[in-house]
Amino acid sequence: MFIGLRGVDKTKTCAKYARYHRKKGFRPALVCADTFKFDAFVRLNKAAKDEVPVYASLVCFGFSLLMSMDTHDWSTFCAGNPWDKPYAYTLRIMYRYYKRRLGLEKHLLSRLGPCTSSKVDDEKIRLHTTIMESMTDEAFKTKVKRDTEMELKERIRNDYHIPYRLRFSNFPETQKPCKPPNNQPEAMLSNLSRTFSRHNCRFRRQQCRCYKPPKSLPPPPPPPALPKPPKKPQSFTFHDATWEDPYSWMSKLEDKVAMRHMDIYMEQEEKYTEAVLADTDRIQTKLQSEMASRLSFELSTPPLRWGPWLYYRRVEEGKQYPVLCRRLASLHEEFISHKSPATGFDYTSGKRIEQKLLDYNQEAERFGGYAYEEMSEISPDHKFLAYTMYDKDNDYFKLCVRNLNSGALCSKPHADRVSNIAWAKNGQALLYVVTDQKKRPCRIYCSTIGSTDEDVLLHEEFEGNVHVNIRHTKDFHFVTVNTFSTTFSKVFLINAADPFSGLALVWEHNAPAHCIIEHHQGFLYLFTNASNDGGTVDHHYLLRSPVHFSSCQRIWETVFINDPELIIEDVDFCKKHLSLIVKEMQSFKICVVDLPLKTERVPVHLRDIKPRYLPLPKHVSQIFPGTNYDFNSPTMRFTISSLVMPDAVVDYDLLNGKWNIVQQQNMLHERTRVLYGTANSTESPNIPSGTRTVSFDTEDTTAENDNLWNDLTEFYACDYHEVSSHDGAMVPLSIVYSRAQKEENQKPGLLHVHGAYGEMLDKRWRSELKSLLDRGWVLAYADVRGGGGKGKKWHQDGRGAKKLNSIKDYIQCAKYLVENNIVEENKLAGWGYSAGGLVVASAINHCPDLFQAAVLKVPFLDPTHTLIYPILPLTAEDYEEFGYPGDINDFHAIREYSPYDNIPKDVLYPAVLVTSSFNTRFGVWEAAKWVARVRDNTFNDPERPVLLNLTTDIVEENRFLQTKESALEIAFLIKMMES
């Protein structure tokens, strides 16, 4: 008895009817028609309760599965068999796979007839294939009718091939059908041709009987209207130039009417951005989920040992801001997570081993809901904590001192507008620097802790262009005072044991220069990049001089002879060692020299004293020295950055060569090696867990096993190139891409740049960009002039009147990517932050057709107006970097590279997303003016929108809001590349 089913309404009734007849002695079976939906088919199987066999069609192109299989796979295919569990499982997998792969609302079915004999016989197998009458994919029907049989076979093989893991393979031998004859393809195509012919006739007849006119689709929503801020032209004249700015009113913060217009305009921009990116909500959610899953959940900084204490910060559950804590290192040799023992209580010893020093959640209540700390210093006797907190209402940093024994705030000092702090007298006195109303650090005060006396003014700079900075030496013997302006640099010393004894001048230079002084066993060491003996110096170098110098004028002697192939990037001191971060042929290394030096005569070649090199991973992009407060400890901490590895915080023991990764985000969970200060490693049974030993007698600084570093070079490749700029300068270009996507032809790319202030381009691993790498994107980083990629001269050649070099370097790097097929043409995007946004925007003005899209984060877009009429305070460093408008040559250079003043007219601009905030150094009005003017001057293409997005407050630290912002930016880039 066969019960035919063509609907879904009587599923349970039919199944119940079949089970009833089975009990009466009959052998019923349920047979589903081609149009029977799969979900009802599953319900029918459940209703049958495995008591009644069920026959059904295979889901979604069962015939394509057969045609795409090789001959040896036919034996694993099951056709026309009664329902059993392996068959049901595989059928469900096929259903999910094709529903996701094809996206059809009505899935195509094919029914296979049973074997003509109960005995398995290769010669008697026949294949009957039918296609569901309600097939909706009209394009596919057309192809089926017009294509030849061989073309059809090849298309199905290529387009609808099902993975091997989804094929039928787990059936008993008695249920496996036979193999087809050797002429399987010819016989199959012959049967298929006859089947198509019969079906097409039947399909046309039923189509006439059951024809229903298609429903008309709703009209697409109209494109969002462009925001149009009011124009209020205002003329400006400076030197020999006159220009008009229709949007200058946006920067008039004191004009209440202008600010009301600004609020309305910002609201329009926000709605416009939401409307344009509304179709990316789904991918934004997916991207944010990806990025959030990569965030480190170990919300604690690695412990820093200083004297008897371990200092660290951790985030308590449900709290927004961290807590500063410490523990005695003597109680536990290894750091213990704050989760065990709970709340810092050691149940074994019965002692509380954690002390909360400062809860920043409570500080947020004191400072208007925000807790943003600029600096903090523990006193050398570990009794006091001095820190500065941002007061949002008054826009300055406020000094606070807390007693660590009682946890209470000290009565004094309480100072506003504090920019620097330094301890003296072994923690009994605190020196701090106060700024004026223009935020210029100019006065040094000394406050005696516990005293009721007024704070004493130690030094004041009255000239408006002179800035003051202080810091203590690592041994706390001296406090150094740096004063500098656009014309000179000076360094003074204050005896920390007697801060009221006055300032002693120890070094001066007739030009601005970077300089740091340290004290070590009777010598002062000066690390500077000042020009030497009247000549220019491209990199930093190290000088030394005795502390007690007898003659009137102090003499400084060079420690290491200048070596162009071994450049010193940074230095750090401890009691018995000097560590140097060096760069050799664009490769970073860390080397160690014993102190005092083995030779009394200096200068010496660094290679001659045979420094010891520390192990590093491959592709190191930058090395940052840690705080390393403990001057007496031989252990030094460094942060190692790489384009293909998450940042690793590493402790190196300079005495015995042992090193330990104390913290590193783990992107590969199966390779976890880092847990709160110890790394689980068993490479050598003679070495304690978490430590490795390196031979100090070799210059090979690469670790033997890259997996120790959570290195991702197995999945992502990193290449380095040198690009010739317009004047022949060779610009370093770093490229990262996925090894799995290397052979893809259509590869979009994202080109990063900064190029300002002599700063190194941020080439660290960024977990949010992994979403682009895994989608086949190429990430490129251009070390253009103006940055710190090649030393001081490299910086000077890209600042001030030479700022245009930075822009031309960036353009040449972009062209290099396209011309060498590293990035597909019309698939290149730019990315710039702050001053890097200026470079990208200017490059777009010069070559708008070179870029498909760009992301500008809090960019500097109107240097002309900002430098001539500053609204927010600017420093001398800002004018050195971008030019002095008072100098006519600098003024014309500013006008030439200014993104706002050089927007081309009547061109097709790339899609641009500008993000800004009211709390950035470059106000939101710059971004708003630039966006409005771009829309005025260029063609409006809905496929290439220019968007303005306001971000969260920069002083608010919320990692999940940052992932939301990053997801929006990446979704914008993906959409623009697919348009």
N, C-alpha and C positions, 0 to 999 in steps of 0.2 A: 504494500500500500504506500503510494507517494502522495504527500500533501503539498500542493504548490502554494507558494506565498508570493504575492505581488504588492503587498502593502505593509504598513508598519502598525496598523491599528489593532490587528487581531493576533499579535505575536503570542501573548500568554495563552489565549484561547486555543490556538492551533497546537501549541506545545502540550497543553493539557489534554487535548483531543488525541494527540499521538501517543502520549504516555498511557492513556486509558486503553487504546487498542492494543498496545504492547502487552498489557496485563491480561488481555483477552486471548493472547496467543498469536496475534498477528505480528508482522515484522514491518512496522511503519518506518518511513524516512521523511525528513523535511527537506524540500528543495526550494532554494531562493532564486528568484528571477534576477535578470541583469540589473534592473533598476532598484533592487532592494538595497537600502542604505546600510552602511557598515555598522552604525551604532545600533540599529535595530537587529542586525545580524548577531552582534555581541549579546544583546538582550535575549535573543532567541536561544542562543547556546546555553545561557544561564537557565532559561526557563526549561529547556530540555533536560537539564540535570544529568547529562552524560548517559541518559537512558535511551535516547533516540538518536540515530546518526543524522547528521545535517550535511547537505550538499550545498555548496555556494560557489560563486564566482570569485576569482582572485581579484584583489583590489589594485586599481591604478596601473594599467598597462602590464598585465601579466604576460602578454605576448611579447612585450619588449624585453622582459626578463629572459624569456626563452631564447630569443634571437641573439641576445648579447652574450649568452653563455658559450663557453667552449664545449667541445664534444664530451670531454670527460666529466663535465659538470651535470650532464643530463641525468646521470644515475642518482643524483642527489635531489632531483626535483620530484615533488609529489603532486599528482593531478587527479582530481575526482575522488579523492579518498574521503572516507567519513571523518567527521570532526574528531580530532584528538588534541591533547594539550600541546605537544610540540608544534603541530600545525597551527593551532590558534595563536601561540606565542609569535611564530614567524609572521603570521598574517597581520597581527597588530603592529609589529615592527615595520612591515611594508607599508601599512596604512599611515603611520606617523611619518615615515621617511618621505613618501611621495606627497603627502599633504604639505609638508614643509618645503619640498623641492619644487613642486609645480604650482602650489598655491591655487588649485582648482576647487571651486565650491562643490561641483558635482564630479565625482571621481570616475574615471573610465574603467570599465570592467571587461574582463575576457573570461569566457568559460571554456574549460578544457573537457573534452569528452573522455569517458573511461576507455581503458584498453578493450580491444575486441575479443580478448581471450583471457580467461583467468590465469593462464600460464604466461609467464613473462616471455615475450618473443619480440626481438628487435624488428623483425620484418613486418609485424602487424600493427605497430603503433601508428596512430593517425592523430593529427593535430587539427582541431576545429577552433577557430577564433572568431569571436563576434565582438562588435563594439557597441557600447551602450547608446541607445537611441537618443537619449537626452544629452548627448555630448555638447558642451557649450563652447569649446575653444574653436571658433570658426576658422581662425588662421591655420590651426592644425588640420582641420578637415580639408581645407584647400590644398595644403601640401600633400595630404594622403591621396587626393584625387589626381594631382598633376605629376607628382614625382614618379620616377621609374621605380621598379621593385628593388633594384640594387641600391639606389640612392636612399630609399626608405629604410632599408636594412642598415645602411651606414649611419643614417641620422639617428635611428633609435639606439644603435650601438654607442654613439658618441654622446648624445644628449640625455638619454634616459638610462644609462647604464647603472645598475644597482650595485653597491659595493659587495665584495665577496662575503663580508661578515653577515650580510642579511640574507644570503642564500639558504635554501633548505639543506640541512646537513645532519640533523639529529633524529632520523627516522629509522625504525627497524628495517632490516633487509627485506622482510616480507611485504612491507608497504612501499618500498622504493620501486618506481616504474622502470621500465627497461630503457636501454640506450636506443637512440634513433639509428637509422641506417647510415652508412657512410656518406650517402648523398643527402645528408640532413639539410643543408641550406637550400638546395634546389627543390627538394620535396616540400619543405616548409613554405618556401616562397610560392610554389605552385598552389598549395592549399590556401595560402593567405590571399592570393590573387582571386581565386574563385570565391572565397569568403567575402572579400571586399565587394565583388561584383553583385553577389546576392544581397548583401547588406545595403548597398547604395539604393537598389530598387525599392527595398522595403522601407528604407529611411525616407525616400522621397514621398512614398505613398502616405506614410504616417505623418510626415511633416505637413502635408496638405490637410489631413483630417484634424490635426491637433495644433495647427499654427496659431500662435498668439503674437500679436505685435509687441515688439520689445518696449519696455517702459523707457520713457525719455529720462535721461539723467538730469539731475538738477544743474542749473548753470553754475559754473565755478564762481567762487566769491570774488568780488572786485579787488584789485590790488590795493594795499593800504596806501593812504594818502601820505605824501611826503610832508614832514613838518617844515613849516616856513616861518622862521623867526622874523620879527620886524627889522627893517633896515633903517639905520640912522647914521648916514654917512658923516664922517668927521675927518677933516684934513689935518695932516701932520707934516711938519717941515723940520728937517735936521740936516746940518751941513748943507750940501747942495742938492738934496733930494726932497721932493714933496710927493706924498702919496695919500690915498684916501682909504679909510677903513670903515665899511658899513656896519661892522659888528663890534666896534670898540666898546659899545655900551655894556656888553656882557661882563666886562671886567670892573665896572664901577660898583664896587661892593657897598659904598655908602649911599648910593642912589636907591631908595626904596622902590620907586616905580620900576627901575631897571631890574631890580631883583625879583619883583613880582612877575615881570615878563619872562625872566630867566626861569623861574619855577614852572610857569606854564609851558615854556619851551622844553624843559627837561622832562616834564610829564609826557609831552607829545613824542619826544624821542624814545622814551621808554616803551610807550605803546606801539610805536612803529617797529622797534626792534623785536618786540614780542610777536607782532603780527608776521613779520618777515620770517622769523625763525620758528613759527608755530608748527610747521611740518617736521621740525627736528626734535620735537619733544620726546619721541620714542627713543631716538638714538642718544639724546642727552641723558635720559634715564639709564640707558644701558652703559654709556660711558662713565657716568657717575658711579654706577654700581661697580664697574671694573676698577675704577680708581680707588674707591673706598675699600675694596677688598685687598688692595695693595698697601694700605696704610699700616704702619707698624702699631700693633696693639700693646707693645711694651712701653707704656707711657712713663718712662723714667730715664733720666740721663745716666750715663755710665758714672760710677763712683769715682771721685777725685780724692786721692789721698794727700793730705797736707798735715804733717806732724802726726799726732796721734789719732786724727779724725778722718773719716770718709764723708765727703760732702756730695750731695746729689739732690736733684729735684724730681718729684714724682707727682702724678695727677691722681687724685682720689676719685673713686667711682661717683659719677653724677655731678662732678664739679667741673667748672670751665677752666679754672686757672690752677697752676701747679702749687706745690708746697715745697719750700726749701727745708731740707732735713740734713742731719748728720748722725753718725754712729761712731763709737770708738772702735778703731781697727783692731785693738788688742783682744776684743771679745771674740772676734771671728776673723780668721785669716782671709776667707773668701767672702765676697759680698753676698748678702742674703736679700732676696726679693722682699718688697714690702708686703707681699701676700703671705709670706711664711717666715717668721712667725707673724701672726696677725697683729696689726696695729703696733708693730715694733716691740713686742714683748716676747722674751725668750723664756719659754716655759721650762726649759732644761735648767737654766741657771737661776731662774726666778728674777731676772733683772730686765728692766726696760732698756733696750739697746738702741732705740731711735729717739732723737730729739727733734721736734718740729721747731724750726727757727723762724720761719715767716710763711704765713698762709696768704697767698696773693688773692684768694677769694675774699678775705676780710679787707685787704687793701682796696679791692674794687669797690667795696661799700663806702670807703672813705673818699674815693676819687671819682664819684659820679658814675659808677657802674663799669669803669675801665680799670684794668691793672696792667699798665705798660711800664716796664722798668728799663731805663736806659743803661744803668751800670750799678754794680754792687761790689763791695770790697769787705772781706773779713779782716779784722785787725790781726796783726801778727801774734798777739797773745791769745787769740781765739775767744775773746770776751765780748766783742762788739761787731755789729754789722751795720755798715753805712751803705745806703742805697738811695737812688733818685727815682721818683715816680712822676709820671706825666699827669699834670693837672689840665684836663681838657677845657675847663671853663676859662682858664687864664692863659692857656697855650704856653706853658713852660714846665720845667721839671723841678720838683720840690725835693729838698734833701731831708732825709730821715735817718736817725741813728737808733738802733735797737740793742738793748742789753740782752745778750744771749743766755745769760744765767736766769734772769727773771722773766724774760720775754717782753718787758715793758719798753716803751719808747723813752728815750732820754729827753730830758728837758731842753737840752741844746746840744748841737746847733740845729736850728730850724731856719733854713735859708731857701729863698726862691731863685729861679733862673740859674740853677747850678749846672755846669757843663762838665766838670772834672773833679775827682776826689783822689786823695792819697794819704795814707797813714804815716805818722811819725811818732817818735818817742815810744816805740814798742807798743803802740796802740793807745797811748794816753793823749795823743793830739791828732787832730784831723785837719788836713789842708784841703781847701776847696776853691774852685774858680767860679765866679759869678759873671753873667753876661749883662750887657746894657740893654736898653729898650730895642735896639736893632739886632739883638741876639749875637753880639760880638763878645767873645770871652775876653775880659780885660782886667779883672781884679782878683787877687789871691788873698784869701783869709785863712787864719789859723784859729781853730777852736780847741780849747783844752776840755777834754771829756770830764764831766763831774764838777767843773768849776762854774761859778756864777758870774765870772768876769765876762765882759764883752769880747766878742771875737776880734782878733787883731788883724788889721790890714797889712799884709807883707809886701805887696807889690801892686802897682796899677799902671796901665798903659793908657795914656791920654789921646794919642793919635788914633784917628778913626779907622785906619787901615791896618793896625797892628793887632794880632791875635795872640792869646796866651793858652798854653797847654801844660799840664803837670802830670808826672807819673813817678812812682817810686822804683828804685832799682830792686832787683830780685832778692838781694840780701838785706833789703830795708835799711841800708846804711845812709843812703842819700835820696833826696827828692829832686828830680830834674825839672827845670822850668824851660820850656821852649817858647820863644817869642819869634814871630815871623810876620812878614808883610810881603808885598810885591817886590821889594828892593833888598831885603836882607833876611838872614836867619841867625838866631843866637841861642845858645844853651847856657843856662846858669845851674849851679848846684846849691842845694840847701842841705845842711847837715841835719839828718833826721833826728839825731840825739838832741840837737838844740835848734829848733826851727826858727827861733827869733834872732839867731846870730847873723842873719842877712844872706844875700845872694852873691855868689862868686861866679864871675864870667869865666867859662872854660873853653868856649869855642864860638866863633862867629864867621859868617860868610856874607859876601856882598851880593847875594842873589837868593831867591827862595830855594830851599832844599829840604829834602826829607832826612831826618837824623834821629837816631836813638842812642842813648848812652847807657852802658851797663858798667857795674863795678865788680872786679874780681881780683882778690888777693893783692891789693895795692895798686892795681892798674885800672884806668878808665878805658873802656873800649867804645869806640864811636863807629856806628854803622850808618853810612850816608851815601848819597848819590851826588854830592856837591862837586862842582868842577874842580879839578886838581891842578895846581900850578898854572892857572890861566887857561888850561885846555879843557875841552868838553869831555864829559864822562858819560858813557852810555848805560852803565849799570852801577849797582851798589858796590862798595868796597869797605874793608874793615881797617880802622886806625886804632892806635893805642897810645896812652901817655900815662906816666906815673901820677898818682893822685896828688902827692906833695911835690910840686914842681918849684925848684929854687929860683929860676930866672923870672924876669918880669913877664915875658911872653911865652906862653905854653907852646911846646913843640909836639906835634903829633906825627907818629911814624906809621907807615903802611905795614900791615901784618902779612898779607899775601900779595904776591906779584900778580898783576892783572893777566888773566889768561882768557882770550876770546873764546876758546873752546870749552872752558869750564867756568860758567858764570855763577856767582853767588847770589841767590835770590833772597835768602833770609838766614838769620842766625839765632841761636838760643844758648843760654849758659846755665850750667849747674856747677856744683862745687868743684868737681874734678874733670868736667868734660865741656867741650864746645861742640855743638851740633850745627851743621850747615846744610841748608837746602840748596842744592846746586842744579844747574841745567846744563847738560852736555848734549849738543846736537839735538835740541828740542826735546830731550828726554830728561825727566826729573829724577833726582836721586837724593838720598840722605846719607851724609857721611859724618863721622865722629872723629874729633881730635882731642887728645889728652891735654889737660891744663895742669900746671903751666907748660908752655911749649918746651920741647926738648932742646931747642936751639935758642940761645939768647939773642942772636942777631936776626933782625928782620929788615926787609921783607924776605920771605921764602916762597918757593913754589909750593902750592898745596899738594901737588902730586909727590913732591920730594919727601914730605913728612909721612907719606903712606897712610892716608886716612882710612878708617874702617867704614865700609859701606853696609847699609842696612837693607834687608830684603823688601822688595816691593812687587806688586802685581804688574801685569802688562797694561799698556795703554794708560798710564797715569797722566791725568790732565792738570792736576794741581795738588799741592801738599800744603796743609795749614798746620802750623805748630799749635799745640794746645796751650792752656793757661799755665801749666807747669809751675804752680806756686811754690812747691817744696824745693828750695834751692839746694838742700843737703841730700836730696834723693837722686840716685843715678838713673831712675826711671823717667823717661820723657814720653809724652803723649803727642801723637800726630793724627791728623785726619787726612786720609788718603782718598782722593776723588778720581773718578774715571768715567769715561763716556759709556762703558759697558760693564759697570759694576757699581752697586750702591755704596755710598760713602762708608768707609771703615775707620773706626776709631781704634788706634793701635797703640799699645804701650811697648816701648823698647827699653830693655835693660842694657845700658851702655857698658856695664862691667863685663857681663858674661855672654851677651849676644842673644839672650832669650827675648822673644816677642810674643805678644798676646793680643788677639782681637777682643777688645772689651765690649764693642757694640757695632753691629752692622745689620741693616735691614736685610731680611732673607727673602729673596724672590722665589727660591726653589725650596719648598718646605721639606722635600725629601733629603735635603742637604743641610739641615739645621746644625749649626756648629756654635752658635753664639747665644748664651743665656746669662744675662746680668753679670758681666764681668769675667766669665770663664768661657772658653771655647772648648767644646767637646771634641777632643782629638786624641786618637790613639795611634798616631803614625810611629811613634818611638816609645817602647815600653820604659825607657830610662828617663823620659821627660814627663813631668807632671802634666795632668790634663790641662789643656788650654795654653801650653807654652810650646815654642819651637826654638831650635838653636840654629844659628847661622855662623858660618865660618867668616871671621873678620879679615881673613887674608886674601880675599878675592874681591874683584870689582863687579862680579856678576850679581846684581841686586835683584834678580827675578827669583821668586820663590819656586821651589822645585815642583810643587803641586798647586796649580792655579785654583783648584777646587777649595783650597783652604780659605780663599778670599770671597767665596760666593760669586765668582767670576761668571759672567754671562756670555763669554766669547763663543761658547758652544752654539748659541742661538743668534747672536748679533755680531756683525763684523764691523771693524773700525779701520778706515783708511785715511791716509794723510796725503795732501797735495800741496803744491806751491803754484800759485796763480800769478801770472805776470800782469801788473796793473798798467794804467795808461802811460806811466813814466818809467816803466821797467822794474819797479819795486816788486819783490816777490811776497805775495800775501799768503800766509798759512791758511789752509782750508781743511777742516776735519769733517769726515763723513761717517755716519753710522746708518746701517741698514740691517734688515733681517736676512739671515742666510737662507731661510725658507722661501723668501720672496726675491732672491737675487736674480733669477732668470726672467722675472716679469718684465714685459716691454713697456707697459703703461704704468710708470712709477711716478706718483706725485712727490714733491719735495718741499721741505720747509727750511728756509735759510735764516739762521739766527745771527744777530750782530749787536754790538754795544759801542765800542770805539770811542771812549771818552774817559777823561780823568786818569789816564794811564792804568786803568784797572784791567785785570785779566778777565777775558770773556768767560762767563759761567758755563763751563763744559762738564758739569757734574751729571751723573745719572739722575734722570727725573722720571719717577715711576709713572706719572700721568702721560708722558710721551710714549710709553710702551704701547698704548692703545693705537697710536699712529704707526709705530714700527710693525706691529702685528697685522696691520691692514696694508702693508706693502709700501709705506711712506719711507722716503729717504730724509734723514735729518742731517743738516749741514751747518757748520759753525765757521764764520769768517772772522779771523783776527785782523781786522782792518787797522790802519794807522789811526792814532788817537788813543788806542787801548794800550795794554801792557804786554802785548804778545812778544815784542822783540826789544824791550828795553826803553831807556829814556828818550833816545832820538826817535824811536818809533812813535812814542807819544807826542813829542814836539812836532813831528811832521804831520800830525792830524788834528791840531788844535789851533784856535785863534784864526788868523788869516789863511791857514792851510787846512781848514776844516773840510774843504771840498775834496781833499784827498781821501778822507774816510768814505765819502759817498761814492767816489769813482772806484775805489777798491771794492766796495760792496757790489757795484754794478758789474765789474769784471768777474767777480766770483759767481754771480748769478748767471752770466753768459757762459762761463766755463761749465757749469753744471748742465746747461741745456745743450751746448755745442758738443760735449763729450758723451751725450746720451746717458748721463748719470740720472738726470731728471727729464721726464718727457716734456716736450715743448707745450706751452700753455697749461702746464700743471705745476708751476712753481709758485710758492707763497713766501712772503717775508714775515719776519717776526722781530720786533724790537721793543725793548723796555726802557722807559725814561729817555735818556739821550740816544739810545739805540733806536727809539721811535723816530727821532729826527732824521737819522741816517736812512731808514726805510722810506719815510715819507718823501724825502728829497730825491731818493733813487727813483721812486715812482714818478715824480715830476719829470725827471730826465728821460725815463724809459717806461711809460705807462703800459706798453704792450708786452713788456718782459715778464710781468707778474700777473697771475690770475687772481690772487687774493693776498691780503696782508692782515696781520693782527698787531695793533699798536697799543701797548699797555702804558697807561699814564705818560703819554709822550710829551716831549718838549717841541712844540710846533710853531710857536711865534716868537723866535728869539729877538727880532727887531724891537717889538713893543716891550717885551719882558726885560731886556737889558737896558733900554733907554728909560722906561717908566716902570721900574720894579714895584710890584704890589706886595709880594712876599719878599722877605729879606734875602739878598744874595751875598755871597762871600767873594773874597778876592780870587779864590780858586775858580769860581764860576766864570768870572770875567776873563781869567787867564785861559780857560778852556774854550770859551765861545767868542772871545774878542771884546775889546773895549770900544764901545760906540763913540767915545770921545776922539779916538784916533780915526782919521778919515779912511785910511786903508782898511782897518778892521771893520769900519762901518760898511764899506762897500762889499767886503767879503761876507759880512752877516746878511746883507740884502741879497747876495747871490745864492747862498745856500739855504736861506730861510724857506721852510716848506710852505708857510702860509702866504708868502709874497710871490711865489713862483708856480702857482697852480696853473697848468696849461689850459687854454680855452678850446672848446669844441673838440675834445678827444674822448675816447672811451676809457674811463678809469677802471682799474681793477676793483673787485669787491674788497671793502675794508671794514674791519671791526675795530673801533676805538673804545678802549675802556679807560675810565678815569674816575676820580674821586675828589670830593671837596677838601680832602685833607692831604693832598699830595703837595710836593714842593712846586710843581707846575700846576696851576689851578685848572679846574674843570672848564673854565671859560676858553682856555686855549684849544682844547679838543672840540668844544662846541663851535667856536668860530671857524676852525679848519673844516669841520664837517659841513657846515652851512655854505662855506665858500666853494668847496669842492662840488657840491650839488649845483651851485649857481653857474660855475664855469664849464662843467663837463656835461656830456650826454647822460641822460637818465636812462639806465638800463635796469629793469627789474631783476634781471639775472645777475647783475653785479651791483648790489646795493652798498651804500656807505652808511654804516650803522654806528650809533653811539650808545654805549652801555655804561651805566654807573655801577661801580663795584662797591663792596662793603668797606667799612671804615678800616684804614690800614693799621690802626692801633688795636683792632680786634683780632685776636688770634683764634681762628676756628678752622680746623683742618677740613671739616666736611663742607663748610661754605667755600673753601678754596677749591675743593674738588668739583663743586657745582659750577664755579666760575670757569675752571679749566675744561669741564665737559661742554659748556656753551661755546667756548672758543674752538675746540676741536670739532664739534658738530658743525659750526659755521664753516670751517675749512673743508670738511668732508662734503658738505652740501655744495660749496662753490666749485669744488673740483669735479663734481658729478653733473653740474649744470651744463 
